[in-house]
Amino acid sequence: MAGTGVIEDYVTGLSRTLRGPRRPKLDMITEARDSLLDTAEALEGGGLRREEAERAAVEEFGSIREIAPGYQEELSNAAGRRLAALLFVSVPLTAIMWSVIWKIFPSAPATYESMPDWFVPVARGVDMLQMFIGVIGGLTLFALRRGLRRIRRPRLVTRALALFVWAMLPVMLVLCGALMYGSRGSADFSGYPPGMGASLVSYAVWLLQLYGAFHCLRVTRREPAPAVT
């Protein structure tokens, strides 16, 4: 039976209150609706009119102010887990991809000989930094899955990860800009399909990371309102 009236108004209000990844949010709203409908149907079978049954089901379920904090906390965790998983998987793979590209670049030996002395240390520093970001992503993913019982405010973990990603952006831009400057005239990827493909993949990964970090900041920008006791 489709929900109408009181239950639909309640579910719509709850959906507008919550912020977070679309799929987990939709699952939460669907679960809440199904629970309310089951309760209303049971109460209706006990003799209440439909509208009275829906009102009673909503009162028993709790007001939006009461249940929204818990729902929002879980959505914040879901957003953090998504960003952490993206970092854990994509950053090390990107570093490995570029290591392979440089090794198979047709003029790699001559290219390294013509680059400034600081190029290789900076390149290795970029690789190490990317690996570090991946490790941070893995640790955060573990914390937001297995370590939730020991974390008092997981929302802040999600927010800290997002701020970390944004903080790393200018660092990576400076280092990668230095590498581009150092390789100018030595490595031209414009006619080298693997290099061009790797560049496009890197840009896409950066955009996904920044979007994920922005989304995490958005869903964690306020402390959930305390539940009414």
N, C-alpha and C positions, 0 to 999 in steps of 0.2 A: 504494500500500500504506500503510495507516495505521501510524503509529508506535506501538510498544508497548515495554514494559520499560525498558531502559536509556535509550534516546533520549527517551521521554516523561518519565521521571523527571528527566533533565537539562533538558529544555525547561521543565518545570514549575518547577524550581528557578531557572532563569534568569528566568522571568516574575515570580516572587515577589521576586527581587532588584531588578529594574528598577522605576523610578518615572518616569512621564511621560504625555504625551497618549495616549489609548487607541488611536487609529488608527495612529500611527507605531510604537507599542510592539507592536501586533498584527502589523504588517507585518514588524518585525524578528524576532519570535518565529517567524512563519511561514517567513521566509527561512532562519532557522537550522535549523528542523525539516526543511525541504526539502533543505537542503545535507547535513544529517546522514543523512537517508534515502537520498539518492543515493550518498553514500560507503559506507553500510552495504550497500546492494544491490550495489555494485561489488565490495566485499570478499566478500560472500556468494557472488557469481558466481565469485570466485577460489578458493572451496573452504572458506571459514570457515563455521562454524555461525552462525545468526542472532544469537544473544546475543553471541558472540565478535565478530562483525562490528560490532554496535552499540557494543560497548565500544571497539573499535579506532577507530571513527568518532569517538566522543566524545573519546578521547585525542588524536586527530589535530586535532580542532577546537579543543581547549584547554579548560582548566577554567573554571568560572564566574568564579572569582577573576581569571583572566587576561583574559577577554573582556568582563566586565561594565563596567569603566571606560569603554571605548570606546563601548559601547552606551549607557551612561548619559549620556555627554557629548553624544551625538547627540540623545537625548531631551530633554536640557536645552536644547539649541539649538532644537529643534522647539517647545518650550513658549515660549521667548523670542520666536521668530518669530511665533507666534500672537498673543501679547500686543502685540508691536510693530505687527503688521498691524492689530489692532483699534484701537490708538491712532491710527495713521496715517490710518485711514479714518473712524472714528466721531467723534473729537473735533472735527476741522474741520467735519464735516457737522452736528454738533450746534450748533456756534457759528453756522453759517450759518442753520440752522433757526430759532434764536431771534432772529436779526437780522430774518429775514423776518416772524416772528410779531409782533414789536414794531412793524414798519412797517405791517402790515395790521390791527393791533388797532383795533377800531372807534373807540375814544376816544383814539387815540395822541397827537394834538396836545395835547389837554387834559391827558392823563396826564403828559406830560413837563413841562408848565408847573407842575403841582402837586407835583412831586417835589423833594427837596432838591438843593442845588447839587452835592453830591458824587456824586449818583446816576450821571450820565452818565460821568464819568471812571472810576468803579468798574466800570460795565458794560463800558466799553471795555477796562479792564484785564483783566476776566474773559475777554473775547474774545481778547485778545492772549495771555493765559496758556494758553488752550485751544489756540490755534494753535501756541504753543511746545511744548506737550505732543505735539501731532501731529507736529511736526518731529522731536522726540526719538524718537518712534516710528518715523518714516521712516528716520532715521539708524541706529537700532538694527537695523531690518529689513535695511538694506543691509549693515551690518557682519556680521550673522549669516548672510548669504547670500553676497555677493561678497567680503566682507572677512575671511573666516575664515582665510585663509592668513597674514594679518598679525596676527591676534589670538592671543596665546599661551594665554589662558585664557578662552575664550568663555563658559564657565559663569558666570564673574563678571560678564560683560556682561548675561546674563539676570537674574542676581540683582540687579544694580544697577538695571536697568529696573523690576523689581518693587518695590524699595524706593523708587524715585522715584515710582511711582504711589501708594504708600501715603503718602509724604510730601506729595504734592500734595492728598490727600484733605482734611486739616484746613484747608488754605489755601482750597480751593474751597468748603468748607462755610462758612467765615467770610465770604468774599466774596459767595457766593450768599445767605447769611443776611442780609447787609447790604442786598442788593438787594431781598429780600423785605420787609425792614423799611421801606426807603425807599419802596417802592411800595404800602405798606399804605393802603388806602382810595382809591388812585388807579387800580390795575389789578386787576380781579377776573376771574380766569379760570374761576371756578366755573361760569359759564353760557356760556363761550366754547369750543366744541369744539376748534378748532385749538390754543388754549392748553393745554387739558387734555391733548390728545394729545401735544403737545410735552413737557409735564411727565412723562408716563408714559414716553415714549421716553428722556428724559434719565435718569430713575431706572433704567431697564433697562440703559442703557449704563454707568452708574456701577457697577451690580452686576456686569455682565460684566467690567468692567475690574478690579474688586477681586477677583473670583473668579480671573481670569487671573493677577493678581499673586500671590495666595495660592498658586496652583498652582505658579508659578515658584519661589517661596520654598521650597515643599515639595520640589520635585525637585532643588533646588540646595543643600539645607541641609547637605550633607556633601560634602567633597572625595572623588571616586571613589577607591577603594582602588587602590594601585599594582599594576601587573601583575607577576606572578612571572616572573622571568627564569631 
